[in-house]
Amino acid sequence: MTNTTTAKTRNQSPVVARRKMMRSIVKRANVIAKNAYNVHNSSIDRIAAHGAATSKNEFLSIAMTIAWKEQKTGQEIYKIQGNIPRKSMQDIHKALKSKITQTNKDTQLTKSDRYHEQARTMILARNAGKHDESDMQLAYNIAYKSSDNLYALSA
């Protein structure tokens, strides 16, 4: 007796098999891109260093590469991360999107100022307005790259 899945794949045309493979790769790439977007926008370090991401499409090309490699090797390369609740992530993305448009309009702000403001916004959105001063200091240090100076002064 054969397994129904085996029988279905054995009798498929190569065109159908390729279409199914492509569909699974694109689905996996979307999952990877969405997770990378969420992880990036929930990290103080990443936002302060590189700025906030506006959409998951920023991560899609790299996610497609990873999904192709996973398909070829048959191993999971990218592990899904993150433990922030979905409702909080929606609040974070909404707050960051409005902060990005606001900071991009202001021509007086430097890149470090923009990233620092975006990191502060993420911290406040993540914790519903409550924040730890050490998080704010971390965002400041990373955005202005002054953490190296602090270490030199304390040594």
Buried (B, 14 or more C-beta within 10 A) or exposed (E): EEEEEEEEEEEEEEEEEEEEEEEEBBEBBBBBBBBBBBBBBBBBEBBBBEBBBBEBEBBBEBBBEBBEEBBEEEEEEBEEEEEBEEEBBEBBBEBBBEBBEBBEEEEEBEEBBBBBBBBBBBBBBBEEEEBEEEBBEBBBBBBBEEBEEEEEEEE
